[in-house]
Amino acid sequence: MTEIEDEVREAVGKIVDPETGMTFGDMQMITNVKEEEPGVFKVEFVPSSPFCPIAYKLAADIKNAALKVAGVKKARVYCRGHAMEQQINEMTNKDQ
């Protein structure tokens, strides 16, 4: 992992899951952080449940946290293992 990928992983890992009170890092919800091209990052996460009712909110929180890291221009966030992952991913990344 590059230094900026580590910074993005650290930033999104600090987000607290409102259902458990634990951070995404503690829960190991962030499965992949990759700089696909300069300043453009792909972040994948797995929610705590395949039917998590706030998975879209979690994806939006991850995107916002990633965008706050210096050097990040775009963040594409992908939910994995959720019953509605396709819809969540489309809504989260529709502006990109």
mmCIF file as gemmi writes it, N, C-alpha and C atoms, coordinates in Angstrom:
data_model
loop_
_atom_site.group_PDB
_atom_site.id
_atom_site.type_symbol
_atom_site.label_atom_id
_atom_site.label_alt_id
_atom_site.label_comp_id
_atom_site.label_asym_id
_atom_site.label_entity_id
_atom_site.label_seq_id
_atom_site.pdbx_PDB_ins_code
_atom_site.Cartn_x
_atom_site.Cartn_y
_atom_site.Cartn_z
_atom_site.occupancy
_atom_site.B_iso_or_equiv
_atom_site.pdbx_formal_charge
_atom_site.auth_seq_id
_atom_site.auth_asym_id
_atom_site.pdbx_PDB_model_num
ATOM 1 N N . MET Axp A 1 ? 0.83 -1.191 0 1 0 ? 1 A 1
ATOM 2 C CA . MET Axp A 1 ? 0 0 0 1 0 ? 1 A 1
ATOM 3 C C . MET Axp A 1 ? 0.869 1.247 0 1 0 ? 1 A 1
ATOM 4 N N . THR Axp A 2 ? 0.4 2.257 -0.713 1 0 ? 2 A 1
ATOM 5 C CA . THR Axp A 2 ? 1.123 3.519 -0.735 1 0 ? 2 A 1
ATOM 6 C C . THR Axp A 2 ? 0.781 4.318 0.523 1 0 ? 2 A 1
ATOM 7 N N . GLU Axp A 3 ? 1.529 5.366 0.749 1 0 ? 3 A 1
ATOM 8 C CA . GLU Axp A 3 ? 1.294 6.199 1.929 1 0 ? 3 A 1
ATOM 9 C C . GLU Axp A 3 ? -0.099 6.824 1.903 1 0 ? 3 A 1
ATOM 10 N N . ILE Axp A 4 ? -0.515 7.328 0.747 1 0 ? 4 A 1
ATOM 11 C CA . ILE Axp A 4 ? -1.835 7.958 0.68 1 0 ? 4 A 1
ATOM 12 C C . ILE Axp A 4 ? -2.953 6.922 0.815 1 0 ? 4 A 1
ATOM 13 N N . GLU Axp A 5 ? -2.743 5.715 0.323 1 0 ? 5 A 1
ATOM 14 C CA . GLU Axp A 5 ? -3.741 4.654 0.523 1 0 ? 5 A 1
ATOM 15 C C . GLU Axp A 5 ? -3.866 4.344 2.018 1 0 ? 5 A 1
ATOM 16 N N . ASP Axp A 6 ? -2.739 4.32 2.718 1 0 ? 6 A 1
ATOM 17 C CA . ASP Axp A 6 ? -2.771 4.11 4.17 1 0 ? 6 A 1
ATOM 18 C C . ASP Axp A 6 ? -3.532 5.229 4.868 1 0 ? 6 A 1
ATOM 19 N N . GLU Axp A 7 ? -3.326 6.47 4.411 1 0 ? 7 A 1
ATOM 20 C CA . GLU Axp A 7 ? -4.013 7.614 5.009 1 0 ? 7 A 1
ATOM 21 C C . GLU Axp A 7 ? -5.53 7.509 4.799 1 0 ? 7 A 1
ATOM 22 N N . VAL Axp A 8 ? -5.93 7.102 3.606 1 0 ? 8 A 1
ATOM 23 C CA . VAL Axp A 8 ? -7.364 6.942 3.323 1 0 ? 8 A 1
ATOM 24 C C . VAL Axp A 8 ? -7.933 5.82 4.192 1 0 ? 8 A 1
ATOM 25 N N . ARG Axp A 9 ? -7.224 4.698 4.257 1 0 ? 9 A 1
ATOM 26 C CA . ARG Axp A 9 ? -7.698 3.571 5.085 1 0 ? 9 A 1
ATOM 27 C C . ARG Axp A 9 ? -7.831 4.003 6.549 1 0 ? 9 A 1
ATOM 28 N N . GLU Axp A 10 ? -6.866 4.758 7.024 1 0 ? 10 A 1
ATOM 29 C CA . GLU Axp A 10 ? -6.914 5.226 8.411 1 0 ? 10 A 1
ATOM 30 C C . GLU Axp A 10 ? -8.094 6.171 8.631 1 0 ? 10 A 1
ATOM 31 N N . ALA Axp A 11 ? -8.315 7.091 7.689 1 0 ? 11 A 1
ATOM 32 C CA . ALA Axp A 11 ? -9.415 8.053 7.82 1 0 ? 11 A 1
ATOM 33 C C . ALA Axp A 11 ? -10.774 7.361 7.829 1 0 ? 11 A 1
ATOM 34 N N . VAL Axp A 12 ? -10.996 6.446 6.904 1 0 ? 12 A 1
ATOM 35 C CA . VAL Axp A 12 ? -12.295 5.772 6.858 1 0 ? 12 A 1
ATOM 36 C C . VAL Axp A 12 ? -12.431 4.758 7.992 1 0 ? 12 A 1
ATOM 37 N N . GLY Axp A 13 ? -11.32 4.26 8.477 1 0 ? 13 A 1
ATOM 38 C CA . GLY Axp A 13 ? -11.35 3.317 9.595 1 0 ? 13 A 1
ATOM 39 C C . GLY Axp A 13 ? -11.755 3.949 10.909 1 0 ? 13 A 1
ATOM 40 N N . LYS Axp A 14 ? -11.685 5.285 10.992 1 0 ? 14 A 1
ATOM 41 C CA . LYS Axp A 14 ? -12.059 5.992 12.222 1 0 ? 14 A 1
ATOM 42 C C . LYS Axp A 14 ? -13.563 6.237 12.33 1 0 ? 14 A 1
ATOM 43 N N . ILE Axp A 15 ? -14.298 5.989 11.248 1 0 ? 15 A 1
ATOM 44 C CA . ILE Axp A 15 ? -15.753 6.19 11.276 1 0 ? 15 A 1
ATOM 45 C C . ILE Axp A 15 ? -16.36 5.212 12.273 1 0 ? 15 A 1
ATOM 46 N N . VAL Axp A 16 ? -17.304 5.7 13.049 1 0 ? 16 A 1
ATOM 47 C CA . VAL Axp A 16 ? -17.954 4.871 14.059 1 0 ? 16 A 1
ATOM 48 C C . VAL Axp A 16 ? -19.286 4.354 13.52 1 0 ? 16 A 1
ATOM 49 N N . ASP Axp A 17 ? -19.472 3.057 13.606 1 0 ? 17 A 1
ATOM 50 C CA . ASP Axp A 17 ? -20.737 2.425 13.224 1 0 ? 17 A 1
ATOM 51 C C . ASP Axp A 17 ? -21.762 2.77 14.303 1 0 ? 17 A 1
ATOM 52 N N . PRO Axp A 18 ? -22.819 3.506 13.953 1 0 ? 18 A 1
ATOM 53 C CA . PRO Axp A 18 ? -23.787 3.912 14.969 1 0 ? 18 A 1
ATOM 54 C C . PRO Axp A 18 ? -24.548 2.748 15.617 1 0 ? 18 A 1
ATOM 55 N N . GLU Axp A 19 ? -24.592 1.617 14.944 1 0 ? 19 A 1
ATOM 56 C CA . GLU Axp A 19 ? -25.312 0.471 15.515 1 0 ? 19 A 1
ATOM 57 C C . GLU Axp A 19 ? -24.507 -0.247 16.587 1 0 ? 19 A 1
ATOM 58 N N . THR Axp A 20 ? -23.177 -0.246 16.443 1 0 ? 20 A 1
ATOM 59 C CA . THR Axp A 20 ? -22.343 -0.988 17.393 1 0 ? 20 A 1
ATOM 60 C C . THR Axp A 20 ? -21.498 -0.087 18.286 1 0 ? 20 A 1
ATOM 61 N N . GLY Axp A 21 ? -21.264 1.155 17.836 1 0 ? 21 A 1
ATOM 62 C CA . GLY Axp A 21 ? -20.404 2.059 18.577 1 0 ? 21 A 1
ATOM 63 C C . GLY Axp A 21 ? -18.918 1.781 18.353 1 0 ? 21 A 1
ATOM 64 N N . MET Axp A 22 ? -18.612 0.852 17.469 1 0 ? 22 A 1
ATOM 65 C CA . MET Axp A 22 ? -17.219 0.508 17.158 1 0 ? 22 A 1
ATOM 66 C C . MET Axp A 22 ? -16.799 1.188 15.861 1 0 ? 22 A 1
ATOM 67 N N . THR Axp A 23 ? -15.491 1.375 15.693 1 0 ? 23 A 1
ATOM 68 C CA . THR Axp A 23 ? -15.012 1.976 14.447 1 0 ? 23 A 1
ATOM 69 C C . THR Axp A 23 ? -14.999 0.929 13.339 1 0 ? 23 A 1
ATOM 70 N N . PHE Axp A 24 ? -15.013 1.432 12.1 1 0 ? 24 A 1
ATOM 71 C CA . PHE Axp A 24 ? -14.943 0.529 10.953 1 0 ? 24 A 1
ATOM 72 C C . PHE Axp A 24 ? -13.632 -0.236 10.972 1 0 ? 24 A 1
ATOM 73 N N . GLY Axp A 25 ? -12.576 0.406 11.44 1 0 ? 25 A 1
ATOM 74 C CA . GLY Axp A 25 ? -11.286 -0.27 11.545 1 0 ? 25 A 1
ATOM 75 C C . GLY Axp A 25 ? -11.33 -1.419 12.527 1 0 ? 25 A 1
ATOM 76 N N . ASP Axp A 26 ? -11.934 -1.166 13.711 1 0 ? 26 A 1
ATOM 77 C CA . ASP Axp A 26 ? -12.053 -2.223 14.714 1 0 ? 26 A 1
ATOM 78 C C . ASP Axp A 26 ? -12.891 -3.389 14.212 1 0 ? 26 A 1
ATOM 79 N N . MET Axp A 27 ? -13.911 -3.066 13.419 1 0 ? 27 A 1
ATOM 80 C CA . MET Axp A 27 ? -14.809 -4.099 12.908 1 0 ? 27 A 1
ATOM 81 C C . MET Axp A 27 ? -14.289 -4.74 11.622 1 0 ? 27 A 1
ATOM 82 N N . GLN Axp A 28 ? -13.167 -4.241 11.112 1 0 ? 28 A 1
ATOM 83 C CA . GLN Axp A 28 ? -12.574 -4.737 9.868 1 0 ? 28 A 1
ATOM 84 C C . GLN Axp A 28 ? -13.563 -4.695 8.703 1 0 ? 28 A 1
ATOM 85 N N . MET Axp A 29 ? -14.309 -3.596 8.619 1 0 ? 29 A 1
ATOM 86 C CA . MET Axp A 29 ? -15.308 -3.431 7.567 1 0 ? 29 A 1
ATOM 87 C C . MET Axp A 29 ? -14.702 -2.944 6.251 1 0 ? 29 A 1
ATOM 88 N N . ILE Axp A 30 ? -13.542 -2.29 6.311 1 0 ? 30 A 1
ATOM 89 C CA . ILE Axp A 30 ? -12.896 -1.783 5.106 1 0 ? 30 A 1
ATOM 90 C C . ILE Axp A 30 ? -12.034 -2.9 4.536 1 0 ? 30 A 1
ATOM 91 N N . THR Axp A 31 ? -12.42 -3.401 3.37 1 0 ? 31 A 1
ATOM 92 C CA . THR Axp A 31 ? -11.722 -4.562 2.814 1 0 ? 31 A 1
ATOM 93 C C . THR Axp A 31 ? -10.682 -4.196 1.759 1 0 ? 31 A 1
ATOM 94 N N . ASN Axp A 32 ? -10.808 -2.998 1.157 1 0 ? 32 A 1
ATOM 95 C CA . ASN Axp A 32 ? -9.858 -2.627 0.118 1 0 ? 32 A 1
ATOM 96 C C . ASN Axp A 32 ? -9.816 -1.113 -0.037 1 0 ? 32 A 1
ATOM 97 N N . VAL Axp A 33 ? -8.609 -0.581 -0.177 1 0 ? 33 A 1
ATOM 98 C CA . VAL Axp A 33 ? -8.391 0.82 -0.519 1 0 ? 33 A 1
ATOM 99 C C . VAL Axp A 33 ? -7.32 0.827 -1.609 1 0 ? 33 A 1
ATOM 100 N N . LYS Axp A 34 ? -7.657 1.393 -2.76 1 0 ? 34 A 1
ATOM 101 C CA . LYS Axp A 34 ? -6.725 1.367 -3.891 1 0 ? 34 A 1
ATOM 102 C C . LYS Axp A 34 ? -6.793 2.679 -4.651 1 0 ? 34 A 1
ATOM 103 N N . GLU Axp A 35 ? -5.63 3.263 -4.916 1 0 ? 35 A 1
ATOM 104 C CA . GLU Axp A 35 ? -5.575 4.442 -5.769 1 0 ? 35 A 1
ATOM 105 C C . GLU Axp A 35 ? -5.553 3.939 -7.211 1 0 ? 35 A 1
ATOM 106 N N . GLU Axp A 36 ? -6.661 4.147 -7.923 1 0 ? 36 A 1
ATOM 107 C CA . GLU Axp A 36 ? -6.797 3.63 -9.28 1 0 ? 36 A 1
ATOM 108 C C . GLU Axp A 36 ? -6.085 4.495 -10.31 1 0 ? 36 A 1
ATOM 109 N N . GLU Axp A 37 ? -6.043 5.776 -10.066 1 0 ? 37 A 1
ATOM 110 C CA . GLU Axp A 37 ? -5.294 6.739 -10.864 1 0 ? 37 A 1
ATOM 111 C C . GLU Axp A 37 ? -4.999 7.892 -9.917 1 0 ? 37 A 1
ATOM 112 N N . PRO Axp A 38 ? -4.093 8.78 -10.261 1 0 ? 38 A 1
ATOM 113 C CA . PRO Axp A 38 ? -3.713 9.825 -9.308 1 0 ? 38 A 1
ATOM 114 C C . PRO Axp A 38 ? -4.917 10.597 -8.753 1 0 ? 38 A 1
ATOM 115 N N . GLY Axp A 39 ? -5.089 10.519 -7.442 1 0 ? 39 A 1
ATOM 116 C CA . GLY Axp A 39 ? -6.166 11.236 -6.76 1 0 ? 39 A 1
ATOM 117 C C . GLY Axp A 39 ? -7.519 10.559 -6.777 1 0 ? 39 A 1
ATOM 118 N N . VAL Axp A 40 ? -7.631 9.415 -7.448 1 0 ? 40 A 1
ATOM 119 C CA . VAL Axp A 40 ? -8.91 8.699 -7.558 1 0 ? 40 A 1
ATOM 120 C C . VAL Axp A 40 ? -8.802 7.371 -6.807 1 0 ? 40 A 1
ATOM 121 N N . PHE Axp A 41 ? -9.662 7.216 -5.801 1 0 ? 41 A 1
ATOM 122 C CA . PHE Axp A 41 ? -9.575 6.057 -4.915 1 0 ? 41 A 1
ATOM 123 C C . PHE Axp A 41 ? -10.819 5.203 -4.97 1 0 ? 41 A 1
ATOM 124 N N . LYS Axp A 42 ? -10.592 3.908 -4.869 1 0 ? 42 A 1
ATOM 125 C CA . LYS Axp A 42 ? -11.673 2.925 -4.755 1 0 ? 42 A 1
ATOM 126 C C . LYS Axp A 42 ? -11.593 2.378 -3.331 1 0 ? 42 A 1
ATOM 127 N N . VAL Axp A 43 ? -12.719 2.444 -2.629 1 0 ? 43 A 1
ATOM 128 C CA . VAL Axp A 43 ? -12.788 1.921 -1.264 1 0 ? 43 A 1
ATOM 129 C C . VAL Axp A 43 ? -13.922 0.906 -1.22 1 0 ? 43 A 1
ATOM 130 N N . GLU Axp A 44 ? -13.619 -0.292 -0.747 1 0 ? 44 A 1
ATOM 131 C CA . GLU Axp A 44 ? -14.644 -1.328 -0.614 1 0 ? 44 A 1
ATOM 132 C C . GLU Axp A 44 ? -14.861 -1.628 0.859 1 0 ? 44 A 1
ATOM 133 N N . PHE Axp A 45 ? -16.127 -1.853 1.206 1 0 ? 45 A 1
ATOM 134 C CA . PHE Axp A 45 ? -16.445 -2.188 2.593 1 0 ? 45 A 1
ATOM 135 C C . PHE Axp A 45 ? -17.549 -3.234 2.646 1 0 ? 45 A 1
ATOM 136 N N . VAL Axp A 46 ? -17.598 -3.918 3.765 1 0 ? 46 A 1
ATOM 137 C CA . VAL Axp A 46 ? -18.637 -4.907 4.024 1 0 ? 46 A 1
ATOM 138 C C . VAL Axp A 46 ? -19.394 -4.442 5.262 1 0 ? 46 A 1
ATOM 139 N N . PRO Axp A 47 ? -20.702 -4.205 5.144 1 0 ? 47 A 1
ATOM 140 C CA . PRO Axp A 47 ? -21.467 -3.786 6.32 1 0 ? 47 A 1
ATOM 141 C C . PRO Axp A 47 ? -21.569 -4.93 7.331 1 0 ? 47 A 1
ATOM 142 N N . SER Axp A 48 ? -21.984 -4.594 8.531 1 0 ? 48 A 1
ATOM 143 C CA . SER Axp A 48 ? -22.035 -5.592 9.601 1 0 ? 48 A 1
ATOM 144 C C . SER Axp A 48 ? -23.101 -6.662 9.363 1 0 ? 48 A 1
ATOM 145 N N . SER Axp A 49 ? -24.037 -6.393 8.451 1 0 ? 49 A 1
ATOM 146 C CA . SER Axp A 49 ? -25.097 -7.349 8.148 1 0 ? 49 A 1
ATOM 147 C C . SER Axp A 49 ? -25.467 -7.223 6.672 1 0 ? 49 A 1
ATOM 148 N N . PRO Axp A 50 ? -25.839 -8.329 6.011 1 0 ? 50 A 1
ATOM 149 C CA . PRO Axp A 50 ? -26.255 -8.24 4.607 1 0 ? 50 A 1
ATOM 150 C C . PRO Axp A 50 ? -27.558 -7.457 4.419 1 0 ? 50 A 1
ATOM 151 N N . PHE Axp A 51 ? -28.231 -7.165 5.51 1 0 ? 51 A 1
ATOM 152 C CA . PHE Axp A 51 ? -29.48 -6.402 5.454 1 0 ? 51 A 1
ATOM 153 C C . PHE Axp A 51 ? -29.376 -5.113 6.268 1 0 ? 51 A 1
ATOM 154 N N . CYS Axp A 52 ? -28.158 -4.646 6.494 1 0 ? 52 A 1
ATOM 155 C CA . CYS Axp A 52 ? -27.919 -3.437 7.281 1 0 ? 52 A 1
ATOM 156 C C . CYS Axp A 52 ? -28.799 -2.3 6.753 1 0 ? 52 A 1
ATOM 157 N N . PRO Axp A 53 ? -29.663 -1.726 7.603 1 0 ? 53 A 1
ATOM 158 C CA . PRO Axp A 53 ? -30.585 -0.697 7.127 1 0 ? 53 A 1
ATOM 159 C C . PRO Axp A 53 ? -29.919 0.647 6.831 1 0 ? 53 A 1
ATOM 160 N N . ILE Axp A 54 ? -28.689 0.838 7.268 1 0 ? 54 A 1
ATOM 161 C CA . ILE Axp A 54 ? -28.032 2.133 7.054 1 0 ? 54 A 1
ATOM 162 C C . ILE Axp A 54 ? -26.797 2 6.158 1 0 ? 54 A 1
ATOM 163 N N . ALA Axp A 55 ? -26.75 0.976 5.338 1 0 ? 55 A 1
ATOM 164 C CA . ALA Axp A 55 ? -25.574 0.747 4.49 1 0 ? 55 A 1
ATOM 165 C C . ALA Axp A 55 ? -25.302 1.922 3.563 1 0 ? 55 A 1
ATOM 166 N N . TYR Axp A 56 ? -26.35 2.558 3.025 1 0 ? 56 A 1
ATOM 167 C CA . TYR Axp A 56 ? -26.119 3.719 2.159 1 0 ? 56 A 1
ATOM 168 C C . TYR Axp A 56 ? -25.487 4.856 2.956 1 0 ? 56 A 1
ATOM 169 N N . LYS Axp A 57 ? -25.958 5.096 4.171 1 0 ? 57 A 1
ATOM 170 C CA . LYS Axp A 57 ? -25.377 6.135 5.022 1 0 ? 57 A 1
ATOM 171 C C . LYS Axp A 57 ? -23.908 5.819 5.304 1 0 ? 57 A 1
ATOM 172 N N . LEU Axp A 58 ? -23.605 4.566 5.569 1 0 ? 58 A 1
ATOM 173 C CA . LEU Axp A 58 ? -22.225 4.174 5.831 1 0 ? 58 A 1
ATOM 174 C C . LEU Axp A 58 ? -21.358 4.443 4.603 1 0 ? 58 A 1
ATOM 175 N N . ALA Axp A 59 ? -21.867 4.118 3.42 1 0 ? 59 A 1
ATOM 176 C CA . ALA Axp A 59 ? -21.117 4.363 2.185 1 0 ? 59 A 1
ATOM 177 C C . ALA Axp A 59 ? -20.871 5.862 2.002 1 0 ? 59 A 1
ATOM 178 N N . ALA Axp A 60 ? -21.885 6.674 2.281 1 0 ? 60 A 1
ATOM 179 C CA . ALA Axp A 60 ? -21.731 8.13 2.16 1 0 ? 60 A 1
ATOM 180 C C . ALA Axp A 60 ? -20.714 8.651 3.173 1 0 ? 60 A 1
ATOM 181 N N . ASP Axp A 61 ? -20.748 8.122 4.392 1 0 ? 61 A 1
ATOM 182 C CA . ASP Axp A 61 ? -19.778 8.52 5.424 1 0 ? 61 A 1
ATOM 183 C C . ASP Axp A 61 ? -18.352 8.176 4.992 1 0 ? 61 A 1
ATOM 184 N N . ILE Axp A 62 ? -18.176 6.995 4.393 1 0 ? 62 A 1
ATOM 185 C CA . ILE Axp A 62 ? -16.858 6.572 3.926 1 0 ? 62 A 1
ATOM 186 C C . ILE Axp A 62 ? -16.38 7.513 2.823 1 0 ? 62 A 1
ATOM 187 N N . LYS Axp A 63 ? -17.26 7.819 1.893 1 0 ? 63 A 1
ATOM 188 C CA . LYS Axp A 63 ? -16.896 8.704 0.79 1 0 ? 63 A 1
ATOM 189 C C . LYS Axp A 63 ? -16.466 10.069 1.324 1 0 ? 63 A 1
ATOM 190 N N . ASN Axp A 64 ? -17.247 10.625 2.242 1 0 ? 64 A 1
ATOM 191 C CA . ASN Axp A 64 ? -16.927 11.938 2.809 1 0 ? 64 A 1
ATOM 192 C C . ASN Axp A 64 ? -15.6 11.924 3.552 1 0 ? 64 A 1
ATOM 193 N N . ALA Axp A 65 ? -15.344 10.876 4.318 1 0 ? 65 A 1
ATOM 194 C CA . ALA Axp A 65 ? -14.085 10.776 5.06 1 0 ? 65 A 1
ATOM 195 C C . ALA Axp A 65 ? -12.895 10.663 4.112 1 0 ? 65 A 1
ATOM 196 N N . ALA Axp A 66 ? -13.045 9.882 3.052 1 0 ? 66 A 1
ATOM 197 C CA . ALA Axp A 66 ? -11.956 9.72 2.084 1 0 ? 66 A 1
ATOM 198 C C . ALA Axp A 66 ? -11.653 11.03 1.384 1 0 ? 66 A 1
ATOM 199 N N . LEU Axp A 67 ? -12.701 11.787 1.043 1 0 ? 67 A 1
ATOM 200 C CA . LEU Axp A 67 ? -12.51 13.047 0.327 1 0 ? 67 A 1
ATOM 201 C C . LEU Axp A 67 ? -11.816 14.115 1.172 1 0 ? 67 A 1
ATOM 202 N N . LYS Axp A 68 ? -11.803 13.945 2.472 1 0 ? 68 A 1
ATOM 203 C CA . LYS Axp A 68 ? -11.143 14.905 3.368 1 0 ? 68 A 1
ATOM 204 C C . LYS Axp A 68 ? -9.628 14.695 3.427 1 0 ? 68 A 1
ATOM 205 N N . VAL Axp A 69 ? -9.153 13.582 2.918 1 0 ? 69 A 1
ATOM 206 C CA . VAL Axp A 69 ? -7.715 13.295 2.935 1 0 ? 69 A 1
ATOM 207 C C . VAL Axp A 69 ? -7.041 14.117 1.832 1 0 ? 69 A 1
ATOM 208 N N . ALA Axp A 70 ? -5.974 14.808 2.205 1 0 ? 70 A 1
ATOM 209 C CA . ALA Axp A 70 ? -5.243 15.624 1.233 1 0 ? 70 A 1
ATOM 210 C C . ALA Axp A 70 ? -4.769 14.766 0.065 1 0 ? 70 A 1
ATOM 211 N N . GLY Axp A 71 ? -5.038 15.236 -1.142 1 0 ? 71 A 1
ATOM 212 C CA . GLY Axp A 71 ? -4.624 14.513 -2.331 1 0 ? 71 A 1
ATOM 213 C C . GLY Axp A 71 ? -5.711 13.659 -2.957 1 0 ? 71 A 1
ATOM 214 N N . VAL Axp A 72 ? -6.832 13.49 -2.257 1 0 ? 72 A 1
ATOM 215 C CA . VAL Axp A 72 ? -7.938 12.699 -2.798 1 0 ? 72 A 1
ATOM 216 C C . VAL Axp A 72 ? -8.88 13.632 -3.559 1 0 ? 72 A 1
ATOM 217 N N . LYS Axp A 73 ? -9.045 13.369 -4.852 1 0 ? 73 A 1
ATOM 218 C CA . LYS Axp A 73 ? -9.929 14.174 -5.694 1 0 ? 73 A 1
ATOM 219 C C . LYS Axp A 73 ? -11.295 13.517 -5.84 1 0 ? 73 A 1
ATOM 220 N N . LYS Axp A 74 ? -11.286 12.177 -5.95 1 0 ? 74 A 1
ATOM 221 C CA . LYS Axp A 74 ? -12.524 11.409 -6.099 1 0 ? 74 A 1
ATOM 222 C C . LYS Axp A 74 ? -12.418 10.155 -5.252 1 0 ? 74 A 1
ATOM 223 N N . ALA Axp A 75 ? -13.55 9.745 -4.728 1 0 ? 75 A 1
ATOM 224 C CA . ALA Axp A 75 ? -13.607 8.497 -3.969 1 0 ? 75 A 1
ATOM 225 C C . ALA Axp A 75 ? -14.802 7.707 -4.469 1 0 ? 75 A 1
ATOM 226 N N . ARG Axp A 76 ? -14.529 6.518 -4.951 1 0 ? 76 A 1
ATOM 227 C CA . ARG Axp A 76 ? -15.59 5.603 -5.37 1 0 ? 76 A 1
ATOM 228 C C . ARG Axp A 76 ? -15.714 4.557 -4.269 1 0 ? 76 A 1
ATOM 229 N N . VAL Axp A 77 ? -16.896 4.462 -3.715 1 0 ? 77 A 1
ATOM 230 C CA . VAL Axp A 77 ? -17.107 3.563 -2.583 1 0 ? 77 A 1
ATOM 231 C C . VAL Axp A 77 ? -18.041 2.439 -3.012 1 0 ? 77 A 1
ATOM 232 N N . TYR Axp A 78 ? -17.628 1.211 -2.696 1 0 ? 78 A 1
ATOM 233 C CA . TYR Axp A 78 ? -18.411 0.043 -3.079 1 0 ? 78 A 1
ATOM 234 C C . TYR Axp A 78 ? -18.73 -0.803 -1.858 1 0 ? 78 A 1
ATOM 235 N N . CYS Axp A 79 ? -20.014 -1.027 -1.679 1 0 ? 79 A 1
ATOM 236 C CA . CYS Axp A 79 ? -20.513 -1.906 -0.627 1 0 ? 79 A 1
ATOM 237 C C . CYS Axp A 79 ? -20.473 -3.329 -1.176 1 0 ? 79 A 1
ATOM 238 N N . ARG Axp A 80 ? -20.026 -4.256 -0.367 1 0 ? 80 A 1
ATOM 239 C CA . ARG Axp A 80 ? -19.979 -5.668 -0.767 1 0 ? 80 A 1
ATOM 240 C C . ARG Axp A 80 ? -20.744 -6.514 0.246 1 0 ? 80 A 1
ATOM 241 N N . GLY Axp A 81 ? -21.427 -7.534 -0.222 1 0 ? 81 A 1
ATOM 242 C CA . GLY Axp A 81 ? -22.095 -8.466 0.675 1 0 ? 81 A 1
ATOM 243 C C . GLY Axp A 81 ? -23.405 -7.981 1.263 1 0 ? 81 A 1
ATOM 244 N N . HIS Axp A 82 ? -24.034 -6.998 0.641 1 0 ? 82 A 1
ATOM 245 C CA . HIS Axp A 82 ? -25.317 -6.483 1.112 1 0 ? 82 A 1
ATOM 246 C C . HIS Axp A 82 ? -26.393 -6.873 0.107 1 0 ? 82 A 1
ATOM 247 N N . ALA Axp A 83 ? -27.583 -7.118 0.591 1 0 ? 83 A 1
ATOM 248 C CA . ALA Axp A 83 ? -28.68 -7.535 -0.276 1 0 ? 83 A 1
ATOM 249 C C . ALA Axp A 83 ? -28.982 -6.505 -1.368 1 0 ? 83 A 1
ATOM 250 N N . MET Axp A 84 ? -28.692 -5.233 -1.106 1 0 ? 84 A 1
ATOM 251 C CA . MET Axp A 84 ? -28.965 -4.168 -2.075 1 0 ? 84 A 1
ATOM 252 C C . MET Axp A 84 ? -27.672 -3.476 -2.517 1 0 ? 84 A 1
ATOM 253 N N . GLU Axp A 85 ? -26.579 -4.212 -2.579 1 0 ? 85 A 1
ATOM 254 C CA . GLU Axp A 85 ? -25.291 -3.571 -2.874 1 0 ? 85 A 1
ATOM 255 C C . GLU Axp A 85 ? -25.28 -2.848 -4.209 1 0 ? 85 A 1
ATOM 256 N N . GLN Axp A 86 ? -25.915 -3.393 -5.234 1 0 ? 86 A 1
ATOM 257 C CA . GLN Axp A 86 ? -25.914 -2.733 -6.541 1 0 ? 86 A 1
ATOM 258 C C . GLN Axp A 86 ? -26.55 -1.346 -6.457 1 0 ? 86 A 1
ATOM 259 N N . GLN Axp A 87 ? -27.702 -1.25 -5.811 1 0 ? 87 A 1
ATOM 260 C CA . GLN Axp A 87 ? -28.388 0.033 -5.678 1 0 ? 87 A 1
ATOM 261 C C . GLN Axp A 87 ? -27.581 1.008 -4.816 1 0 ? 87 A 1
ATOM 262 N N . ILE Axp A 88 ? -26.992 0.513 -3.741 1 0 ? 88 A 1
ATOM 263 C CA . ILE Axp A 88 ? -26.182 1.355 -2.856 1 0 ? 88 A 1
ATOM 264 C C . ILE Axp A 88 ? -24.984 1.902 -3.631 1 0 ? 88 A 1
ATOM 265 N N . ASN Axp A 89 ? -24.329 1.036 -4.387 1 0 ? 89 A 1
ATOM 266 C CA . ASN Axp A 89 ? -23.15 1.453 -5.147 1 0 ? 89 A 1
ATOM 267 C C . ASN Axp A 89 ? -23.51 2.472 -6.228 1 0 ? 89 A 1
ATOM 268 N N . GLU Axp A 90 ? -24.626 2.269 -6.896 1 0 ? 90 A 1
ATOM 269 C CA . GLU Axp A 90 ? -25.07 3.221 -7.921 1 0 ? 90 A 1
ATOM 270 C C . GLU Axp A 90 ? -25.367 4.579 -7.316 1 0 ? 90 A 1
ATOM 271 N N . MET Axp A 91 ? -26.083 4.606 -6.197 1 0 ? 91 A 1
ATOM 272 C CA . MET Axp A 91 ? -26.42 5.873 -5.55 1 0 ? 91 A 1
ATOM 273 C C . MET Axp A 91 ? -25.18 6.579 -5.004 1 0 ? 91 A 1
ATOM 274 N N . THR Axp A 92 ? -24.273 5.822 -4.425 1 0 ? 92 A 1
ATOM 275 C CA . THR Axp A 92 ? -23.076 6.403 -3.823 1 0 ? 92 A 1
ATOM 276 C C . THR Axp A 92 ? -22.155 7.006 -4.866 1 0 ? 92 A 1
ATOM 277 N N . ASN Axp A 93 ? -22.091 6.41 -6.031 1 0 ? 93 A 1
ATOM 278 C CA . ASN Axp A 93 ? -21.128 6.822 -7.061 1 0 ? 93 A 1
ATOM 279 C C . ASN Axp A 93 ? -21.767 7.488 -8.266 1 0 ? 93 A 1
ATOM 280 N N . LYS Axp A 94 ? -23.024 7.885 -8.169 1 0 ? 94 A 1
ATOM 281 C CA . LYS Axp A 94 ? -23.735 8.415 -9.325 1 0 ? 94 A 1
ATOM 282 C C . LYS Axp A 94 ? -23.141 9.719 -9.875 1 0 ? 94 A 1
ATOM 283 N N . ASP Axp A 95 ? -22.455 10.483 -9.041 1 0 ? 95 A 1
ATOM 284 C CA . ASP Axp A 95 ? -21.888 11.757 -9.497 1 0 ? 95 A 1
ATOM 285 C C . ASP Axp A 95 ? -20.491 11.578 -10.087 1 0 ? 95 A 1
ATOM 286 N N . GLN Axp A 96 ? -20.038 10.352 -10.231 1 0 ? 96 A 1
ATOM 287 C CA . GLN Axp A 96 ? -18.703 10.111 -10.757 1 0 ? 96 A 1
ATOM 288 C C . GLN Axp A 96 ? -18.825 9.288 -11.986 1 0 ? 96 A 1
